[in-house]
Amino acid sequence: MSARLLCRLLAAPGEAHALDAAQWNAVIAIARAELLIGTLAFRLRGLPLPAPVEAILAAAILSAEEGRRQALWEAVMARRALAALDCPVILLKGTAFVAAGLDAGQGRHIGDLDILVPADMLARAEAALLDAGWEWVKSDPYDDAYYRRWMHELPPLIHRERDRMIDVHHTILPPTARSTPDPTKLIADAVPLADGVAMLSAEDVVIHAAIHLFADGDLSGGLRNLWDIDRLVREFAARDADYPARLVSRAAEHQASRAVARALRLAAALFDTPIPPQPAEPLFGAAARRRLLARDGWGRGTRPATRLAFYVRSHWLRMPPAMLARHLWIKMWRRSGHAG
């Protein structure tokens, strides 16, 4: 129940006064494990808290602010590297949120820089980034070939001096996936930001988050992604009452209706996100909540069978059965020490 308590605190920070020491220990441990400690710190800022908790959260705010500065600087570096190509540089995920000043960016942990570029610019973008100091992370020939043939992004790159990674996407789902979002629409409707970069439209940014959660992932880090969706939906709907209807319509265009509906239902269940009525899926909803909340009071993962089931499901959605069996066999064979 500790993970659910974290969700409750994020949704209703005023309830923090009721927590005892053991509950605070659990909430902080789970928030760290789910990379939500900075988000929690911003949500509780200014409330009367126990001194040890206040000190931990103050440090988390400082760390999140430093992460924000680094993320924005990496975005500037990528834009400079690609400037000569006249190539749109569309920021994705956390970097997009902070660059646009969205509520979802407050305190958000940001790891790699994720960008989207047109597929026909991919080779030139790759060459420009390599010239600007990025290097390959994946040295394994199988992994490199797998990314290039089957994935929605280049193999990851890391900068040799700044030690920061970049993932260059040409769409938001692998081409083998059962859903096929339209990358031309994603790029055409992107919204310009400062410094020559852009982000996905208000509808597409939520669709991407939902797809990442349910059509392309095993729900690892799912609470953070679901919180993104809560914040984005609330903010965009507050600006425009027609936003929820446009989101549903746009999801259908990208063959993402199921993923978006599932994300909205779970956001409502865990964070009280105000959403229009959604079709019920009681069995899947229960299983997804079980997976999302699978942490003990020390922040350790629990429910290994549920985790494994969602891991297998994520691969099943990305690949046809024969391809999946071959890929998993090769990965297990190589991990067992038979490679090279």
N, C-alpha and C positions, 0 to 999 in steps of 0.2 A: 504493500500500500504506500510505501515511501515515494515511489515514482509518481503515483497519482497525487500525492501531497505536493510534490514539486509543480505538477501541472496546475493544481489549485492555486498555489502561491503566484504563479505567473499570471493566471487569469484574474485573481482577486488579491492583490498585494496587501490589502488592509487586514487580511486574516493572519498576517505574520505574528501579531501580538499573542496569538493563542498557542504558539509552538513551545514545547519544552526542549531541554538541552539534547535529549536523545533524538528528537525529531529534527532539530537543526543539524545535528551531525549527519543524519541520513540524507536530508535534503541537499546539503552542500556536497556530500560525496557523490550523489547521483547527478547533481548539476554539473560537477566536474567531469564525470564519466560521459555525460551526454553533450559535453561542450556547450553547456547553457549557463555556466557560472557567471559570465559577463552579462548575459541577458538578465539573469535573476538579479544581479547587482543593480542594474539600471532600473529594473522594475521596483525594487525596494528602496531606492535611494531617497533619503529624506525622512524615512519612517523611523520611529524609535525602535532600536534593535539592541540585543545584548552586545556588549562591547567586543567580545571575541568575534561574533558574527559580523559586526560592522567593520572590523579591521580586515577580515577576509574579503568582504565584498568591496571594500575600498581598493584593495590591491587588485581585485578582478577588474574593476573599472579602469585602473591605470593600464593594465595589460591589454584590455580590449581597445583602449584608445591608441596604444602603440600598434596593435594589430591593424587597426583602421588606417593609420598613417602609412604603414608598410604596404597594405593592399592598394591604396590609392597611388602610391609611388610606383608599384609594379605595373599598374594600369597605364600610367604615363610612359613608363619605359617601353611597354609593348606597343603603345600607339606610336612612339617615336621610331621604333624599329620597323614598323609597317607603314610609316608615313609615305615613303616613296612609291608604294604600290597603289595608292589611291584606293585602299581597301577598307570597307567599313569594319570597325572593331567594336563588336557588340559585347558588352560585359554581361556575365551571367552570375547567378547566385549571389553570395554575400558581397562581393566587390560591387556589383550593380546596386545593391541596396544602399550601401554607404555612399557611393558616388552620387546617387539620386536623392540622398537625404531622407530615405524612407524610414518609417517606424521599425520595420523589420531589421534595419541595420544597427539599431541601438544595442550595443554590447555584444553584437554577434561575433562569434568566432569565425575567422576567415583563414582558410588554409591556402590551397592553390589558387592561382589566378585562372579563371575559366573565361574563355572568349569564344565567340562564334564568328566565323568568316564564311563567305560563299565557297562552295565546293570547288568552283573553277579557279579560285585564288589560293587553294590549299598548298600546292607545291611551292608557289612563290612566297607565301607567308612562312612556310617552313624554312626555306633558304634564307629569308631575311632574318628570322630569329636566330638561326645558327650563326649567321654573320655577326649578330649583335651580342653574342656571348652565351647563348643557351646551348646546352648539350643534352644528348639522349640519356634518359634514365634507364630505359629497357635495353640492356646489352644482349639479351637472349634473342637469337634469330627467330625462334618460333613466336615469341611474344610480339616482336616487331612486325612480323608478317601477319600475325593475327589482327593486330590493331589496324594495319593498313588495308586489309581485305574486308574485315567484318565489323569494325567498330565505327562509331559516330564521331571519332576524334583521332587525332594523331597520337602516336605514343607520347607519353609525357616527357617534357623537357625541364631541365633545371639550369638556372644561371650559374656559371662557373664562379662568379665573384660574390653575388648576393645570396646564393644558396636558396633561391625561391623558385618554385615550380610553376609551370604554365601548362594548361590543357587547352589545346586548340581544337574546337569542335567545328564540324561542317553541318551538323544537324543535332537533334537532341535525343534520338534513339538509334540504336544500331539498325542498319538496313535489313537485318534478318528478323527484327522484332515483328510481332503480330500487328501492332499499331504503327502507322507511318505518318507522323506529323510532317507538315509541309514546310521545309526550310526556306523556300522562296517567300512564303507569306511571313514567316518569322522575321526575315531580314527586311522585307519591304515595309513592314509596319513598325520597325524598331523606332524608339524615341531618342532623339539626340540629347546628349548631356554636354556638360562643359568639357574642355580639353580635347575635343575631337573624338570622343567616344560616344557610345549609345547603349541603350538597354532595351530589352524586349518590351513590347506594349503591356499595358496594365493587365490585359487578358492573358497574353502569352506567358508572362512571368509567373502567374499562378499555375497555368497549365504545365509549364516546365517543372515547377516544384512538385506538382502532383504526379507527373510522369516519372520524375526521378524517384519519388517515393514508392509508387505502386507498379509501374510498368518496366522499371529498369533497375530496381534495387531489392535488397533483402530486408528493408526497413531498419538497417543499421543506421544510427543517427537519426532515426525517424522522428523523435520528439522535436528535435531542432527544426527539421524540415516542416513538420506540422505546425510548429509555432510561426515559422515564416509565413505559411499560408494563412493562419489566423490574422496576423498583423497586416498582411497585404490586402486580404479581403476586406477587413474592417476599414482600412485607410481608403482604398479605392471606392468602396460603397459609400463612405461618408462624403466623398467628393461628388459622386454621381449616383443617384438612386437607380438608374438603369444598368449599373455595372453588373449585378448578379445575372441578369438576363443575357447580357452580352457575353459574359463568361461562359454560360451554358452553350450558347450558340457557337462561339468560337471553339470550344472544346469539341463539338461535333465536327467542325471543319478539319480538326487535327486528329480525328479518330481517337480522341482522348476522353470521351464522355464518362466511361466507367471509372477511369483513374481519378478524374476531377470529382465525380460524385462521391467516391469512397473517401477522398481526402477531405471534402467538405463535411461529410458525416462524422468522421473521426475528429476533426477540429472542433465540431460542435459538441461532441461527447466529452472531449478532454479539456477544451478551453472555452466552452460556451460561445463559440463563434456564431454570430447570427447569420443564418443561411436560409435560402428558400427550401421548401420541402424536397427531400431526396428519396428515391426508391430505397426500401429497406433491404439489407443483406445481413440478417442477424448472425449467421454462422461465420461468414468472413469477418464481419465487424468484431465479433468476440475474439476470433483468432488474432486479428491485427492488434487489438488492444492488449491481448496477452503478450504478444511479441514486443510491442512498444514499451510496455511497462515492466519488462523482464530484468529488473535490477533488485538486488537486495539492499539492506540498509548500509552496506559498505560500498555501494556503487558497482558491485560485481555482477556480471551477467548471470542470469538464471534461465531456467527452462530451455536446456540445450536442444531438446527434440523440436520445440517450436522454432528455435533459431535455425536449425538445420532445414526444417521444412520450408521456411521462407527463403533460405539460401538456394535450395534446389529450384523453388518456384521462380526466383529471379532469373536463373539461367534458362529455365524452360520457356519463359516469356521472350527471351532474347533470341533463341535459336530453335530451328527444327530439331526433332528428337534425335535423328541420326548424327547431326552435327554436334549436338550437346553431348551425346555419349562419347563421341570421338574426342571432343575438347577436354572433357573431364578425365577421360582415360589418359590422355597425353600429360595433362597437368599433374595427375597423381603419380604417373610413371616417372616423370622428371623429378618430382619432389622426393621420390623414394631413393634418388641417388643414381639413376641410370643415365642422366643426361651427360653428354660430352665424354 
